[in-house]
Amino acid sequence: MSRPTHRTAPPDWAVEQARADADSADPDVVNALARTIAAEAAQIEAERHDEYDDPDQGGEG
């Protein structure tokens, strides 16, 4: 018997993007892609903020 995975639902905007990008209508595939999209967006946002904190880039350091 497999255990259910309790993951946080991805944001609605990521699900919509995943539905548009996915090659499958399977909800598990769409949700997995949505989680990936949301994680990549969060990483880009974090890097963007890091840029402002880097003294070599003119940030505060």
C-alpha positions in Angstrom: 0.0 0.0 0.0 1.4 3.4 -0.9 1.4 6.3 1.5 -0.3 9.5 0.4 2.0 12.4 0.0 0.9 15.6 1.8 2.4 18.4 -0.2 1.4 22.0 -0.2 -0.7 22.8 -3.2 1.1 25.0 -5.7 -0.1 28.6 -6.2 -3.0 29.1 -8.6 -0.8 31.1 -11.1 1.6 28.2 -11.3 -1.1 25.7 -11.9 -2.5 27.8 -14.7 0.9 28.1 -16.3 1.5 24.3 -15.9 -1.9 23.6 -17.5 -0.8 25.7 -20.5 2.7 24.1 -20.7 2.0 20.4 -19.7 1.8 17.7 -22.3 -0.7 15.9 -20.1 -4.0 16.7 -18.5 -3.2 14.4 -15.6 -3.6 16.4 -12.4 -0.6 14.8 -10.8 1.6 15.8 -13.8 0.1 19.4 -13.8 0.7 19.8 -10.1 4.2 18.5 -10.3 5.0 20.9 -13.1 3.3 23.7 -11.2 5.5 23.0 -8.1 8.6 23.2 -10.4 7.4 26.4 -11.9 6.7 28.0 -8.5 10.1 26.8 -7.1 12.0 28.3 -10.2 10.1 31.6 -9.7 11.0 31.7 -6.1 14.7 31.0 -6.9 14.7 33.8 -9.5 13.1 36.1 -7.0 15.7 35.2 -4.3 18.6 35.7 -6.7 17.1 39.1 -7.7 17.1 40.2 -4.0 20.6 38.8 -3.5 21.8 41.1 -6.3 20.7 44.1 -4.3 22.6 42.9 -1.2 25.9 42.2 -3.0 28.3 45.1 -2.4 30.1 44.2 -5.7 26.8 45.0 -7.5 26.2 48.2 -5.6 24.1 46.7 -2.8 24.5 47.2 0.9 26.3 43.9 1.6 
